[in-house]
Amino acid sequence: MKEKRATLFGLPNSSEAYELRDFLKRSGFPFEWIDLKTDDDARRLAGVTGLNDPRLPACVMEKGSVLFRPTIRDLAAALDWFRGPKHERYDLAIYGAGPAGLSAAVYGASEGLRTIVLERSAVGGQAGSTSRIDNYLGFPDGISGWDLASRARQQAQRLGAEIIVTAEGVAGETRDGWTVSWLSGGQEIVARATICATGVEYSRLGLVNEVNYLGRGLFYGAGPSEASRCTGRVFIVGGGNSAGQAALNFSRFTTTVTMLVRGESLKETLASYLVEQIEGTSNIEVLLNTTLVGLDGADSLESITYRDNESGEVRHAPTHWVFVCIGGVPRTDWAKPGTLLTDAAGYILTGDDLIDEPLPPSYWASYARKPMFMEASMPGYLLQEMFAIIRSKDALLQWGRELPLYPWCIGSLHFRPSLTARRPICRRRCQPASRF
């Protein structure tokens, strides 16, 4: 077991404290969390005046330094995870440090490309919040999402990639054949090519008062930092793999886990091996055709209301723990309005999907050809897997010369609707690779 390298002190139902716990857990950083329940605890353990001291939560670092009410950026800086870029220009800039971004970093750095990865939250993306992944190649006994992300980060850094967390790209353009991106803090990143592997945001329930309980009993994602804190009955909203993995994880710590699933069968949305494990776990119950419709409580969540969609029956249940795993929406706010064309759901349009769209005249009017299979609304702006593009530094530079306007590409692990079926953006038919 890893030795703790930080200690967090705070109130049990503090949303600020939850954000810090979640960040450290998903980052694979060993820490201890201590609930402060009395004023004496606050004075004796955290060095503050009491439970109402505005300096809470507090974080005591390994070498004794103390951070009072730190932001995630403050915590990242204290861990030396946030710093400015080392170089003025890069061969490859990657936005997003989930599996797609980290894979691209490994491939790029291993080919000698000067590579930088920028992540606005914790390394690992949504995969980093998964308690256990059983179907990832090379791990026959399974692996947690944060362990997988930590290994990928170490591999990328060992090969020479530079990784900066809590850095968010907000805008971009091209300048003399280079991609230029700006971070939220005003810094400029200049690169020969750019990958946007920014992933998805968790879908929201859309309940009127849910904002009142975020981090105070209502959590989006699998809640890896909260599992050991849970007591009593835990509710999981959703019927996909993330929800199933979360249910199995929480079942090891609490008395009862209840899954609220809108569909008629788990087999429609859940991997078969997870269905078998859930059916074989005695303290997991599954309520099908069921929707969460209400949240209630004072300072934190105390009870919920859910509805049977077949009978219309409404039930109430006391609980302090609800974890929502109902999929996500694409994180493409940076592409709107007008940088790239997206569909109504926010997924970037490419190739044939652009043909019937009303394109602004400046995009394709001067081109005799149609957009390539994975080409976005700006000519030369491609959605591709990096292993098909980055064969060598010379190949990347040649690609940039052949597509001088927008030599960018986008990470491949998004899914978007098509005219026929949902399909992964990368279909392993990356056209420019044939040029090399």
C-alpha positions in Angstrom: 0.0 0.0 0.0 1.3 3.4 -0.9 2.3 5.7 2.0 0.1 8.8 2.4 1.8 11.9 1.0 -0.9 14.4 2.0 -3.7 14.7 4.6 -7.0 16.5 3.9 -9.1 17.9 6.6 -12.7 19.2 6.1 -16.4 18.9 6.8 -18.1 15.7 5.8 -20.5 17.4 3.4 -18.2 19.9 1.9 -18.4 20.1 -1.9 -15.0 21.8 -2.0 -13.4 19.0 -0.1 -15.0 16.5 -2.4 -13.4 18.1 -5.4 -10.0 17.9 -3.8 -10.5 14.2 -2.8 -11.7 13.4 -6.3 -8.8 15.1 -8.0 -6.2 13.4 -5.8 -7.8 9.9 -6.1 -8.1 10.1 -9.9 -4.5 11.3 -10.1 -3.4 8.3 -8.2 -1.8 10.4 -5.4 -1.9 8.8 -2.0 -3.6 10.8 0.7 -5.7 10.5 3.9 -9.0 12.2 4.4 -10.1 13.1 7.9 -13.7 14.3 8.7 -13.8 17.2 11.2 -16.8 16.7 13.4 -16.2 19.1 16.3 -14.6 22.5 16.8 -12.0 20.7 19.0 -11.1 18.4 16.0 -10.8 21.5 13.8 -8.4 23.3 16.2 -6.4 20.2 17.2 -6.0 18.5 13.8 -6.3 21.2 11.1 -5.0 24.3 13.0 -8.1 26.4 12.4 -10.5 28.1 14.8 -13.4 25.7 14.4 -15.8 24.1 12.0 -17.0 27.4 10.6 -13.5 28.7 9.8 -13.5 29.8 6.2 -10.0 28.4 5.7 -11.4 24.9 5.5 -10.8 22.5 3.8 -7.1 22.3 4.7 -4.4 20.2 3.2 -1.2 19.3 4.9 1.5 18.2 2.5 4.2 15.6 3.0 6.9 18.1 4.0 4.7 19.9 6.4 3.4 22.8 4.3 -0.3 23.7 4.8 -2.7 24.8 2.1 -5.9 26.5 3.4 -9.0 26.2 1.2 -6.9 25.4 -1.9 -8.3 25.2 -5.4 -7.4 22.3 -7.6 -4.9 24.6 -9.3 -3.3 25.5 -5.9 -3.0 21.8 -5.1 -1.5 21.0 -8.5 1.0 23.8 -8.1 2.0 22.5 -4.7 2.6 19.1 -6.2 4.6 20.7 -9.1 2.1 19.4 -11.6 1.3 22.9 -13.0 4.0 24.9 -14.6 4.5 26.9 -17.8 5.5 25.2 -21.0 9.2 24.5 -21.3 9.5 25.4 -25.0 8.3 28.1 -27.3 7.3 25.6 -30.0 6.3 22.0 -30.1 5.9 19.3 -32.8 2.7 18.1 -31.1 0.3 19.6 -28.6 -2.4 17.4 -27.1 -5.4 18.7 -25.2 -6.9 16.1 -22.9 -5.0 13.4 -20.9 -7.5 10.6 -21.1 -6.7 7.3 -22.8 -6.8 8.9 -26.3 -4.6 11.8 -25.3 -2.1 9.7 -23.4 -1.9 7.2 -26.2 -1.1 9.9 -28.6 1.5 11.3 -26.3 3.2 7.9 -26.0 3.2 7.4 -29.8 4.4 11.0 -30.5 7.1 11.1 -27.9 8.4 7.7 -28.8 9.0 8.9 -32.4 11.1 11.9 -31.1 8.4 14.5 -31.4 8.6 17.4 -28.9 5.2 16.7 -27.3 3.2 18.5 -24.7 -0.1 17.3 -23.1 -2.5 19.8 -21.4 -5.3 18.5 -19.1 -7.7 20.8 -17.4 -8.5 18.4 -14.5 -7.0 15.1 -13.5 -4.9 12.8 -15.8 -7.0 9.9 -16.9 -10.2 11.6 -17.9 -13.4 9.6 -17.2 -11.5 6.4 -17.3 -9.5 7.7 -14.3 -12.7 7.6 -12.2 -13.4 3.9 -12.9 -12.8 1.6 -10.0 -12.0 -1.4 -12.2 -11.5 -2.1 -15.9 -11.6 -5.8 -16.8 -11.6 -5.7 -20.6 -8.4 -3.7 -21.2 -5.8 -5.6 -23.2 -2.8 -6.7 -21.1 -4.4 -6.8 -17.7 -5.9 -10.2 -17.1 -6.8 -9.5 -13.5 -8.2 -6.1 -14.3 -6.9 -2.7 -13.3 -8.4 0.5 -11.8 -8.8 3.5 -14.1 -6.5 5.7 -12.0 -3.7 3.0 -12.0 -4.0 2.7 -15.8 -3.8 6.4 -16.2 -0.9 6.7 -13.8 1.0 4.0 -15.8 0.3 5.8 -19.1 1.4 9.1 -17.7 4.7 7.6 -16.5 5.2 6.0 -19.8 4.6 9.2 -21.8 6.9 11.2 -19.5 9.6 8.6 -19.6 9.6 8.9 -23.4 9.9 12.7 -23.2 6.3 14.0 -23.2 5.6 17.1 -21.1 2.4 16.9 -19.1 0.7 19.9 -17.5 -2.5 19.6 -15.5 -5.2 22.2 -14.7 -4.4 23.9 -18.1 -7.4 24.4 -20.3 -7.3 25.5 -24.0 -10.0 28.0 -24.9 -9.3 29.2 -28.4 -7.0 28.6 -31.4 -6.0 29.6 -34.9 -3.3 28.9 -37.4 -0.3 31.2 -38.0 2.2 30.6 -40.8 1.6 26.9 -40.9 1.6 26.4 -37.1 -1.3 25.8 -34.8 -1.6 28.4 -32.1 -3.8 27.8 -29.0 -4.5 29.9 -26.0 -5.0 28.7 -22.5 -7.5 30.1 -20.0 -4.6 31.7 -18.2 -3.5 33.6 -21.3 -0.5 31.4 -22.2 0.1 30.6 -25.9 1.0 27.1 -27.1 2.5 26.9 -30.6 2.7 23.5 -32.3 3.2 21.9 -35.7 0.0 19.8 -35.1 -2.6 19.7 -32.4 -4.8 16.9 -31.1 -8.0 17.8 -29.2 -8.9 14.7 -27.2 -11.1 16.6 -24.8 -13.6 13.8 -24.1 -17.1 14.3 -22.7 -18.8 16.0 -19.8 -21.2 13.9 -17.6 -24.8 14.3 -18.6 -26.9 16.0 -16.0 -30.2 14.8 -14.4 -31.9 18.1 -15.1 -33.6 18.2 -11.7 -34.5 21.6 -10.4 -32.5 21.6 -7.2 -29.6 19.3 -8.1 -27.0 22.0 -7.9 -27.8 22.3 -4.1 -26.5 18.8 -3.5 -23.5 18.5 -5.9 -20.6 17.1 -3.8 -23.0 16.9 -0.8 -24.6 13.6 -1.5 -25.0 13.8 -5.3 -22.0 12.9 -7.4 -21.5 12.6 -11.1 -19.3 9.6 -12.1 -18.3 6.5 -10.3 -17.1 8.3 -7.1 -13.8 6.4 -6.5 -12.8 8.8 -3.7 -16.1 8.3 -1.8 -16.6 4.5 -1.8 -14.9 3.9 1.5 -16.9 6.7 3.1 -20.3 5.3 2.1 -22.6 3.9 4.7 -26.2 2.6 4.5 -28.0 2.5 1.1 -26.2 3.8 -2.0 -28.0 4.6 -5.3 -26.4 4.3 -8.7 -28.3 6.0 -11.6 -27.6 4.5 -14.9 -27.3 1.1 -16.6 -24.0 1.3 -18.6 -20.6 -0.2 -17.9 -19.6 2.8 -15.6 -22.7 2.3 -13.5 -22.2 -1.4 -13.3 -18.5 -1.1 -12.3 -19.5 1.5 -9.7 -22.2 -0.7 -8.2 -19.7 -3.6 -7.8 -17.2 -1.3 -6.2 -19.6 0.2 -3.7 -21.0 -3.2 -2.8 -17.7 -4.0 -1.1 -18.2 -1.1 1.3 -21.9 -0.6 2.0 -24.9 -2.6 3.0 -27.1 -2.1 -0.1 -26.5 -0.8 -3.6 -29.5 0.0 -5.7 -29.2 0.7 -9.4 -31.9 2.9 -11.0 -32.1 1.9 -14.7 -34.4 3.4 -17.2 -34.2 0.5 -19.6 -35.9 -2.8 -19.5 -32.8 -5.0 -19.1 -29.2 -4.5 -18.1 -28.2 -6.8 -20.9 -29.1 -4.0 -23.4 -26.5 -1.6 -22.1 -24.1 -3.5 -19.9 -21.2 -5.8 -20.8 -22.1 -9.5 -20.2 -19.3 -10.1 -17.7 -20.6 -7.2 -15.6 -24.2 -8.5 -15.8 -23.0 -11.8 -14.4 -21.1 -10.3 -11.6 -24.0 -8.0 -10.6 -26.4 -10.9 -10.6 -24.0 -12.8 -8.4 -23.7 -10.0 -5.8 -26.3 -10.4 -3.1 -26.3 -6.7 -1.9 -26.9 -5.2 -5.3 -30.5 -4.7 -6.4 -31.5 -3.5 -9.8 -34.7 -1.5 -10.4 -35.5 -1.5 -14.1 -37.8 1.0 -15.9 -37.1 3.4 -13.1 -36.2 7.2 -13.1 -34.9 9.4 -10.4 -37.3 12.3 -10.2 -36.5 14.2 -6.9 -33.8 15.1 -4.4 -34.4 16.4 -0.9 -32.4 17.5 2.2 -31.2 20.5 4.2 -27.5 21.2 3.9 -26.9 17.8 2.2 -28.8 15.1 0.5 -31.1 13.2 2.8 -33.6 11.4 0.6 -34.6 10.8 -3.0 -37.8 10.1 -5.0 -37.9 7.7 -7.9 -40.7 6.6 -10.3 -41.6 3.2 -11.8 -42.1 4.2 -15.5 -44.4 1.2 -16.1 -46.8 1.5 -13.2 -46.3 5.2 -12.5 -45.7 4.4 -8.8 -43.6 6.9 -6.9 -41.4 5.9 -4.0 -39.2 7.8 -1.5 -36.0 6.4 0.1 -33.6 7.9 2.7 -30.0 8.1 1.4 -26.9 10.3 1.6 -25.3 8.8 -1.5 -26.4 9.1 -5.1 -23.9 8.5 -8.0 -25.0 9.4 -11.5 -23.4 7.5 -14.4 -25.7 8.3 -17.4 -23.2 8.9 -20.1 -22.0 12.3 -21.4 -22.1 15.0 -23.9 -19.1 16.0 -26.0 -16.7 18.6 -24.5 -16.6 20.7 -27.6 -17.4 24.2 -26.3 -14.0 25.3 -27.6 -15.2 24.5 -31.2 -18.2 26.8 -31.0 -19.5 29.1 -32.2 -18.1 28.8 -35.7 -14.6 27.4 -35.2 -15.8 24.0 -36.4 -19.2 22.8 -37.4 -20.9 20.5 -35.0 -24.2 18.6 -35.1 -27.1 19.4 -32.7 -25.5 17.2 -30.0 -22.2 19.0 -30.2 -20.2 16.3 -32.1 -17.9 17.6 -34.7 -19.0 16.9 -38.3 -16.6 15.3 -40.7 -16.4 13.8 -44.2 -19.7 12.8 -45.8 -21.7 14.2 -42.8 -20.7 17.7 -44.1 -22.1 17.3 -47.6 -25.7 18.2 -46.8 -24.8 20.9 -44.3 -24.9 24.6 -45.2 -21.2 25.4 -45.0 -20.0 29.0 -44.7 -18.7 30.1 -48.1 -15.1 30.6 -46.8 -14.7 27.0 -45.7 -14.9 25.0 -48.9 -15.9 27.4 -51.7 -12.3 27.6 -53.2 -11.9 23.8 -53.1 -12.8 21.5 -56.0 -12.8 18.4 -53.8 -15.1 17.2 -51.1 -13.9 16.9 -47.5 -12.0 13.7 -46.8 -13.4 10.9 -44.7 -12.2 12.3 -41.4 -11.8 16.0 -42.4 -13.8 18.7 -40.5 -15.5 21.8 -41.9 -12.2 23.6 -42.1 -10.0 22.1 -44.8 -7.1 20.2 -43.4 -8.6 20.0 -39.9 -8.7 16.2 -39.4 -10.1 13.8 -36.9 -7.7 10.9 -36.8 -6.0 8.4 -34.5 -2.4 9.4 -34.1 -0.8 6.0 -34.7 -2.0 6.4 -38.3 -0.5 9.8 -38.6 2.7 10.0 -36.5 5.0 7.5 -38.2 8.0 9.8 -37.7 8.8 13.4 -37.2 9.5 13.8 -41.0 6.1 12.3 -41.7 4.4 14.8 -39.4 6.2 17.7 -40.9 5.3 16.5 -44.4 1.7 16.2 -43.3 1.8 19.8 -42.1 3.2 21.0 -45.4 0.5 19.1 -47.4 -2.3 20.6 -45.3 -0.9 24.0 -44.5 -4.1 25.8 -43.5 -5.2 23.7 -40.5 -2.8 20.9 -39.7 -4.7 19.8 -36.6 -6.4 16.5 -35.6 -8.7 15.4 -32.9 -8.6 12.5 -30.5 -10.5 9.4 -31.5 -12.4 8.2 -28.4 -15.6 10.3 -28.9 -18.7 8.7 -30.3 -21.3 10.6 -32.3 -24.5 9.8 -34.1 -24.4 8.9 -37.8 -27.1 8.4 -40.4 -27.0 4.6 -39.8 -25.8 3.9 -36.2 -23.7 5.2 -33.4 -20.1 4.5 -34.3 -16.6 5.5 -33.2 -15.2 8.6 -34.9 -12.1 6.7 -35.9 -12.9 3.7 -38.2 -9.2 3.0 -38.8 -9.4 4.3 -42.4 -7.2 7.3 -41.8 -6.6 8.6 -45.4 -3.5 10.8 -45.0 -1.5 7.8 -43.6 -1.4 6.4 -47.2 0.7 9.3 -48.3 3.7 8.4 -46.1 
